Amino acid sequence: MHRTDHSRFRHSHNFVSDFTKGERRTHIVIAITGVMMVVEITAGLLSHSMALLADGWHMSTHVTAFLITAIAYYFMRRHLSSERYSFGTGKIGILGGFASAVVLSVVALLMAGESVHRLFVPLTIHFNEAIGIACVALTVNLVCALLLKEDHHHHADDHHGHDHHHDLNLRAAYLHVLADAFTTFLAIIALTSGKFFGWGWLDPIVGLIGSGVVFSWAYQLLRDTSGILVDRTPLSSDLPDEIRRAIESDGDSIVTDLHVWQVGAGKFAAIVSIVAHEPKTSDDYRERLIEHHELVHITIETQHCREDHESIANS
């Protein structure tokens, strides 16, 4: 009995972009930040400097976030071809970005709490030592930010909301470094003002401002990653409308049910239910969507109906 070879009809569910560069840069940043953290904590313990010790422990929160990013990359790569993940491992990176955003939110809240406490219970500030530490930390953060900054090259066909093309896992790590650099820069301004003008009160005020900015970044990252994790239809993309227009372009087919969700950076899946008097084949409908390279997984369902179009549309 002749057996048909169905292997040519199978397709891969590997929708993960090449994140090798981002993973390698994350490992470098972990090494740099980890060394800086150990140096600051050790120096703080030996010199009895609370400023050094506090900054070292603060640095440890960012090391934790970078480790989350690295672990997410590792799991994405390890399970790339696993059939246990129905739509690939692209969302593992999104989950890493979400977890990092939660850590960043906690850091922002702790900054705000400490700033309020110091506003009412001010501490003696050793300005020279603190400014020196802040300058070194700022330099390290800027170097790490340059390493983690994504190269954004948009093509002519990337008009469906380019925010979805970012590596949100790498973006989370980048925001941690950027947040630290931003708050350190504000701290340098506050400490310099305190040293030369005696404005010690400016230090906690700047801390509050910095925590607000950091929390707003964390909130934006939480919003972007959580929407993808719960399969929300992309709000900033006109892809669903374009799919509907392409399918209904023959004047006969009507899209009765449409689901579009993101499965990776700049990659989407779609389920399309179509009713028509003379339904076309699935291949014919897929041909109408061929220009949408971001659609990496499409499921077409067709139904034959003898009702008029108006009754179908209103049902």
C-alpha positions as CSV (number, residue, x, y, z in Angstrom):
1,M,0.0,0.0,0.0
2,H,1.4,3.4,-1.0
3,R,2.0,5.8,1.9
4,T,1.9,9.6,1.2
5,D,4.8,11.6,2.5
6,H,3.3,14.5,4.5
7,S,6.6,15.9,5.7
8,R,6.6,18.6,3.0
9,F,3.4,20.0,4.4
10,R,4.9,20.5,7.9
11,H,6.4,23.8,8.9
12,S,8.6,25.1,11.7
13,H,7.2,27.1,14.6
14,N,10.5,28.8,15.2
15,F,9.4,32.5,15.2
16,V,12.4,33.8,17.2
17,S,14.6,36.3,15.6
18,D,18.4,36.1,15.8
19,F,19.1,37.6,19.3
20,T,22.7,36.3,19.4
21,K,24.1,39.9,19.5
22,G,21.7,40.9,22.3
23,E,22.5,37.8,24.3
24,R,26.3,38.3,23.9
25,R,26.1,42.0,24.9
26,T,23.9,41.1,28.0
27,H,26.7,38.7,29.2
28,I,29.3,41.5,28.9
29,V,27.1,43.9,30.8
30,I,26.5,41.3,33.6
31,A,30.3,40.9,33.9
32,I,30.9,44.7,34.0
33,T,28.0,45.4,36.4
34,G,28.9,42.4,38.6
35,V,32.5,43.5,39.0
36,M,31.4,47.1,39.9
37,M,28.9,45.7,42.4
38,V,31.5,43.5,44.2
39,V,34.1,46.4,44.2
40,E,31.6,48.9,45.7
41,I,30.3,46.5,48.4
42,T,33.8,45.4,49.3
43,A,35.1,49.0,49.4
44,G,32.0,50.0,51.4
45,L,32.7,47.3,54.1
46,L,36.4,48.1,54.3
47,S,36.0,51.9,54.4
48,H,32.7,51.9,56.5
49,S,31.1,54.0,53.8
50,M,27.4,53.7,53.6
51,A,27.3,55.6,50.3
52,L,29.5,53.0,48.7
53,L,27.6,50.1,50.3
54,A,24.2,51.4,49.4
55,D,25.2,52.0,45.7
56,G,26.7,48.5,45.6
57,W,23.4,46.9,46.8
58,H,21.5,49.1,44.4
59,M,23.7,47.8,41.6
60,S,22.8,44.2,42.7
61,T,19.1,44.8,41.7
62,H,20.2,45.5,38.2
63,V,22.5,42.5,38.1
64,T,19.4,40.5,39.0
65,A,17.5,42.0,36.1
66,F,20.3,41.3,33.6
67,L,20.4,37.7,34.8
68,I,16.7,37.4,34.1
69,T,17.4,38.7,30.6
70,A,20.2,36.2,30.0
71,I,18.1,33.3,31.3
72,A,15.3,34.2,29.0
73,Y,17.7,34.2,26.0
74,Y,19.1,30.8,27.1
75,F,15.6,29.2,27.3
76,M,14.5,30.7,24.0
77,R,17.6,29.2,22.3
78,R,17.5,25.8,24.1
79,H,13.8,25.1,23.3
80,L,13.9,26.7,19.8
81,S,12.7,23.5,18.0
82,S,10.7,22.0,20.9
83,E,7.2,20.8,19.9
84,R,6.0,21.5,23.5
85,Y,5.7,25.2,22.6
86,S,2.8,25.5,20.3
87,F,3.8,28.8,18.8
88,G,7.5,28.7,19.5
89,T,9.6,30.3,22.3
90,G,9.3,34.0,21.3
91,K,7.2,34.8,24.4
92,I,9.9,33.6,26.7
93,G,11.8,36.8,25.9
94,I,8.6,38.8,26.5
95,L,8.2,37.1,29.9
96,G,11.8,38.0,30.7
97,G,11.0,41.6,29.9
98,F,7.9,41.5,32.0
99,A,9.8,40.1,35.0
100,S,12.5,42.8,34.6
101,A,9.8,45.5,34.5
102,V,8.4,44.2,37.8
103,V,11.9,44.5,39.3
104,L,12.3,48.0,37.9
105,S,8.9,49.0,39.4
106,V,10.1,47.7,42.8
107,V,13.3,49.7,42.5
108,A,11.3,52.8,41.7
109,L,9.1,52.4,44.7
110,L,12.0,51.7,47.0
111,M,13.7,54.9,45.7
112,A,10.6,56.9,46.4
113,G,10.3,55.5,49.9
114,E,13.9,56.2,50.8
115,S,13.7,59.7,49.3
116,V,10.6,60.5,51.4
117,H,12.3,59.2,54.5
118,R,15.4,61.3,53.9
119,L,13.3,64.3,53.3
120,F,12.0,64.2,56.8
121,V,15.0,62.5,58.4
122,P,18.0,64.0,56.6
123,L,21.4,62.2,56.9
124,T,24.9,63.7,56.9
125,I,26.2,63.5,53.3
126,H,29.9,63.1,52.5
127,F,29.7,65.0,49.3
128,N,33.2,64.4,47.9
129,E,33.0,60.7,48.4
130,A,29.5,60.4,47.1
131,I,30.2,62.6,44.0
132,G,33.2,60.4,43.1
133,I,31.2,57.2,43.4
134,A,28.4,58.7,41.4
135,C,30.8,59.7,38.6
136,V,32.3,56.2,38.4
137,A,28.8,54.6,38.4
138,L,27.6,57.0,35.7
139,T,30.5,56.1,33.5
140,V,29.8,52.3,33.9
141,N,26.1,52.8,33.2
142,L,26.8,54.8,30.0
143,V,29.1,52.1,28.7
144,C,26.5,49.4,29.5
145,A,23.8,51.5,27.9
146,L,25.8,51.7,24.7
147,L,26.3,48.0,24.7
148,L,22.6,47.2,25.2
149,K,21.1,49.9,22.8
150,E,19.3,48.2,19.9
151,D,20.2,49.0,16.3
152,H,16.8,50.3,14.9
153,H,16.8,49.8,11.1
154,H,13.3,50.2,9.8
155,H,12.4,49.0,6.3
156,A,9.8,50.4,4.0
157,D,7.4,47.6,4.8
158,D,7.6,48.1,8.6
159,H,4.5,50.2,8.8
160,H,2.4,48.1,11.2
161,G,3.6,49.6,14.4
162,H,7.4,49.4,14.7
163,D,7.2,49.1,18.5
164,H,6.4,45.4,18.0
165,H,9.7,44.8,16.2
166,H,11.8,45.6,19.3
167,D,13.4,42.9,21.5
168,L,11.5,43.6,24.7
169,N,13.8,41.3,26.7
170,L,16.8,43.4,25.7
171,R,14.8,46.6,26.0
172,A,14.1,45.7,29.7
173,A,17.8,45.4,30.4
174,Y,18.5,48.6,28.6
175,L,15.9,50.5,30.6
176,H,17.5,49.2,33.9
177,V,20.8,50.7,32.8
178,L,19.2,53.9,31.5
179,A,17.2,54.3,34.7
180,D,20.4,53.9,36.8
181,A,22.3,56.4,34.6
182,F,19.5,58.9,34.7
183,T,19.1,58.8,38.5
184,T,22.9,58.9,39.0
185,F,23.1,62.0,36.8
186,L,20.4,63.7,38.8
187,A,22.2,62.6,42.0
188,I,25.4,64.3,40.8
189,I,23.5,67.5,40.2
190,A,21.9,67.4,43.6
191,L,25.2,66.5,45.4
192,T,27.1,69.2,43.6
193,S,24.4,71.7,44.6
194,G,24.5,70.5,48.1
195,K,28.3,70.8,48.3
196,F,28.6,74.3,46.9
197,F,25.3,75.9,47.9
198,G,24.3,73.9,51.0
199,W,21.1,72.6,49.3
200,G,21.1,69.2,51.1
201,W,17.3,69.1,50.7
202,L,17.7,68.8,46.9
203,D,19.1,65.2,47.2
204,P,15.8,63.6,48.3
205,I,13.7,65.8,46.0
206,V,15.8,64.7,43.0
207,G,15.4,61.1,44.3
208,L,11.6,61.5,44.1
209,I,11.7,62.9,40.6
210,G,14.0,60.1,39.5
211,S,11.7,57.4,41.0
212,G,8.7,58.9,39.1
213,V,10.5,58.8,35.8
214,V,11.8,55.3,36.4
215,F,8.3,54.1,37.4
216,S,6.8,55.6,34.2
217,W,9.4,53.6,32.1
218,A,8.6,50.4,34.0
219,Y,4.8,51.0,33.5
220,Q,5.3,51.4,29.8
221,L,7.3,48.2,29.6
222,L,4.8,46.3,31.7
223,R,2.0,47.5,29.4
224,D,3.8,46.4,26.3
225,T,4.9,43.0,27.6
226,S,1.7,42.1,29.4
227,G,-0.4,42.8,26.3
228,I,1.7,40.3,24.3
229,L,1.6,37.7,27.0
230,V,-2.2,37.7,27.1
231,D,-2.5,37.6,23.3
232,R,-4.0,41.1,23.0
233,T,-4.6,42.3,19.5
234,P,-1.9,44.9,18.8
235,L,-3.5,48.3,19.4
236,S,-0.9,50.3,17.5
237,S,-1.1,48.1,14.4
238,D,-3.4,48.3,11.4
239,L,-2.6,44.7,10.5
240,P,-6.1,43.3,11.5
241,D,-7.8,45.9,9.2
242,E,-5.5,45.1,6.4
243,I,-6.1,41.4,6.7
244,R,-9.8,42.0,6.6
245,R,-9.6,44.2,3.5
246,A,-7.3,41.8,1.6
247,I,-9.6,38.8,2.3
248,E,-12.8,40.7,1.4
249,S,-11.3,42.3,-1.8
250,D,-13.2,39.9,-4.1
251,G,-16.6,41.3,-3.0
252,D,-17.9,37.8,-2.0
253,S,-15.8,36.7,1.0
254,I,-16.6,38.1,4.4
255,V,-14.4,37.7,7.5
256,T,-16.7,36.6,10.3
257,D,-14.0,36.0,12.9
258,L,-10.5,37.3,13.1
259,H,-7.8,36.8,15.8
260,V,-4.3,38.4,15.5
261,W,-1.7,38.1,18.2
262,Q,2.1,38.5,18.5
263,V,4.3,35.4,18.8
264,G,7.7,37.1,18.6
265,A,9.5,40.4,17.9
266,G,7.7,41.7,14.8
267,K,6.0,38.4,14.1
268,F,2.3,37.6,14.3
269,A,-0.1,34.7,14.0
270,A,-3.7,34.9,12.7
271,I,-6.8,32.8,12.7
272,V,-9.3,33.9,10.0
273,S,-12.9,32.6,9.6
274,I,-14.4,33.3,6.2
275,V,-17.9,32.9,4.9
276,A,-18.6,33.1,1.1
277,H,-21.0,32.0,-1.6
278,E,-18.1,30.6,-3.5
279,P,-15.3,30.1,-1.0
280,K,-11.8,30.0,-2.4
281,T,-9.1,27.6,-1.3
282,S,-6.9,28.3,1.7
283,D,-3.9,28.8,-0.6
284,D,-5.9,31.5,-2.5
285,Y,-6.6,33.4,0.6
286,R,-3.0,33.1,1.9
287,E,-1.8,34.4,-1.5
288,R,-3.8,37.7,-0.7
289,L,-1.8,38.1,2.5
290,I,1.6,37.3,1.0
291,E,2.9,40.8,1.3
292,H,2.5,40.7,5.1
293,H,5.8,39.1,5.9
294,E,5.2,39.6,9.6
295,L,2.4,37.0,9.4
296,V,4.4,33.8,10.2
297,H,1.4,31.5,11.1
298,I,-2.0,31.7,9.4
299,T,-5.0,29.4,10.0
300,I,-7.8,29.8,7.4
301,E,-11.3,28.5,8.0
302,T,-13.9,28.7,5.2
303,Q,-17.7,28.1,5.2
304,H,-20.1,28.0,2.3
305,C,-23.3,30.0,2.8
306,R,-26.3,30.7,0.7
307,E,-27.5,33.7,2.7
308,D,-27.1,37.2,1.3
309,H,-24.1,39.3,2.4
310,E,-26.2,41.7,4.5
311,S,-27.6,38.9,6.7
312,I,-24.1,37.5,7.1
313,A,-22.6,40.8,8.1
314,N,-25.4,41.5,10.6
315,S,-25.3,38.1,12.2
